[in-house]
């Protein structure tokens, strides 16, 4: 599995309520993305940075999304180009399910 941390500097800080409004407006687009296992939206406490933590089945699945119109949509919605950091995620701990494994 691949985990990505996507972040971008916002042109103006946003408060938590505004971040939630923006995140909820884009969230439905991620329900049926091939290869996406989970996404967490994030906002820095000072409201100057936003982004997401994504868990993917493979790098190819992530690259298929990140190389498409996604970048332009993110830049238009938040006014900044996203930075993507890539990580291997060989082990997942799920306390709610009481499991440790290679997947969610």
The 8 nearest C-alpha neighbors of each residue, nearest first, counted from 0:
[[1, 56, 88, 57, 55, 87, 89, 2],
 [0, 2, 87, 55, 88, 57, 86, 58],
 [1, 3, 54, 86, 53, 88, 55, 87],
 [4, 2, 85, 53, 84, 52, 86, 5],
 [3, 5, 52, 84, 83, 51, 6, 53],
 [6, 4, 83, 50, 51, 82, 3, 81],
 [7, 5, 50, 82, 81, 49, 4, 51],
 [6, 8, 81, 48, 49, 79, 82, 50],
 [7, 9, 48, 47, 79, 10, 49, 6],
 [8, 10, 11, 47, 48, 12, 79, 7],
 [9, 11, 78, 8, 12, 79, 47, 77],
 [12, 10, 9, 13, 47, 46, 8, 78],
 [13, 11, 47, 46, 9, 14, 10, 45],
 [14, 12, 46, 17, 18, 11, 15, 47],
 [15, 13, 17, 16, 46, 18, 12, 45],
 [14, 16, 18, 17, 19, 13, 46, 42],
 [17, 15, 19, 18, 14, 20, 13, 21],
 [18, 16, 20, 19, 14, 15, 13, 21],
 [19, 17, 15, 21, 16, 20, 22, 14],
 [18, 20, 22, 16, 17, 21, 23, 15],
 [21, 19, 17, 23, 18, 22, 16, 24],
 [22, 20, 24, 18, 19, 23, 17, 25],
 [21, 23, 19, 24, 25, 20, 26, 18],
 [22, 24, 26, 20, 25, 21, 19, 27],
 [25, 23, 21, 22, 26, 20, 27, 19],
 [24, 26, 22, 23, 27, 28, 21, 29],
 [25, 27, 23, 28, 29, 24, 22, 30],
 [28, 26, 29, 30, 25, 24, 23, 31],
 [29, 27, 26, 25, 30, 31, 32, 24],
 [28, 30, 27, 32, 31, 26, 25, 35],
 [31, 29, 27, 28, 32, 26, 35, 33],
 [30, 32, 29, 33, 28, 35, 27, 34],
 [31, 33, 29, 35, 30, 34, 28, 64],
 [34, 32, 35, 31, 60, 36, 64, 61],
 [33, 35, 56, 60, 55, 36, 32, 57],
 [36, 34, 55, 33, 32, 37, 54, 56],
 [35, 37, 54, 55, 34, 56, 38, 103],
 [38, 36, 54, 53, 35, 39, 55, 52],
 [37, 39, 53, 52, 54, 40, 51, 36],
 [40, 38, 52, 51, 41, 53, 37, 50],
 [39, 41, 51, 50, 52, 38, 22, 42],
 [40, 42, 51, 50, 49, 39, 43, 52],
 [43, 41, 49, 48, 46, 44, 50, 18],
 [42, 44, 46, 48, 45, 49, 47, 41],
 [43, 45, 46, 42, 47, 15, 48, 14],
 [44, 46, 43, 47, 12, 48, 14, 42],
 [47, 45, 12, 13, 43, 44, 48, 14],
 [46, 48, 12, 9, 45, 8, 43, 11],
 [49, 47, 8, 43, 9, 7, 46, 42],
 [50, 48, 42, 41, 6, 7, 43, 8],
 [51, 49, 6, 5, 41, 40, 7, 42],
 [50, 52, 40, 5, 41, 39, 4, 53],
 [51, 53, 4, 39, 38, 3, 5, 40],
 [54, 52, 38, 3, 2, 37, 51, 55],
 [53, 55, 2, 37, 36, 1, 35, 38],
 [56, 54, 35, 1, 57, 36, 34, 0],
 [55, 57, 0, 34, 1, 35, 36, 60],
 [58, 56, 59, 55, 60, 0, 1, 61],
 [57, 59, 61, 60, 1, 62, 55, 56],
 [58, 60, 62, 57, 61, 63, 56, 34],
 [61, 59, 34, 63, 57, 58, 62, 33],
 [62, 60, 58, 64, 63, 59, 65, 55],
 [61, 63, 65, 59, 64, 60, 66, 58],
 [62, 64, 60, 61, 66, 65, 59, 67],
 [65, 63, 62, 61, 67, 66, 69, 60],
 [64, 66, 62, 67, 63, 69, 61, 70],
 [67, 65, 64, 63, 62, 68, 69, 70],
 [68, 66, 69, 64, 65, 63, 70, 71],
 [67, 69, 71, 70, 72, 66, 65, 64],
 [68, 70, 72, 67, 71, 65, 73, 64],
 [71, 69, 73, 72, 68, 74, 65, 67],
 [70, 72, 74, 68, 73, 69, 75, 80],
 [71, 73, 69, 75, 70, 74, 76, 68],
 [74, 72, 76, 70, 75, 71, 77, 69],
 [73, 75, 79, 78, 71, 80, 77, 72],
 [74, 76, 72, 78, 73, 77, 71, 79],
 [77, 75, 73, 74, 78, 72, 21, 79],
 [76, 78, 74, 79, 75, 73, 9, 10],
 [79, 77, 74, 75, 76, 10, 9, 80],
 [80, 78, 74, 77, 7, 9, 8, 81],
 [79, 81, 74, 7, 82, 70, 78, 73],
 [82, 80, 7, 6, 5, 79, 83, 70],
 [81, 83, 6, 5, 7, 80, 84, 4],
 [84, 82, 5, 4, 81, 85, 3, 6],
 [83, 85, 4, 3, 5, 82, 86, 2],
 [86, 84, 3, 2, 83, 4, 87, 1],
 [87, 85, 2, 1, 3, 88, 84, 4],
 [86, 88, 1, 89, 2, 0, 85, 3],
 [87, 89, 0, 1, 90, 2, 86, 91],
 [88, 90, 101, 87, 0, 91, 102, 1],
 [91, 89, 101, 100, 88, 92, 102, 99],
 [92, 90, 100, 99, 101, 102, 103, 93],
 [91, 93, 99, 98, 94, 100, 90, 103],
 [92, 94, 98, 96, 95, 97, 99, 91],
 [95, 93, 97, 96, 92, 98, 99, 91],
 [96, 94, 97, 93, 98, 92, 99, 103],
 [95, 97, 98, 94, 93, 92, 99, 103],
 [98, 96, 94, 95, 93, 99, 92, 100],
 [99, 97, 93, 96, 92, 94, 100, 95],
 [100, 98, 92, 91, 93, 90, 97, 101],
 [99, 101, 91, 102, 90, 98, 92, 103],
 [100, 102, 90, 89, 91, 103, 99, 0],
 [103, 101, 100, 91, 90, 0, 89, 99],
 [102, 91, 93, 101, 100, 36, 92, 37]]
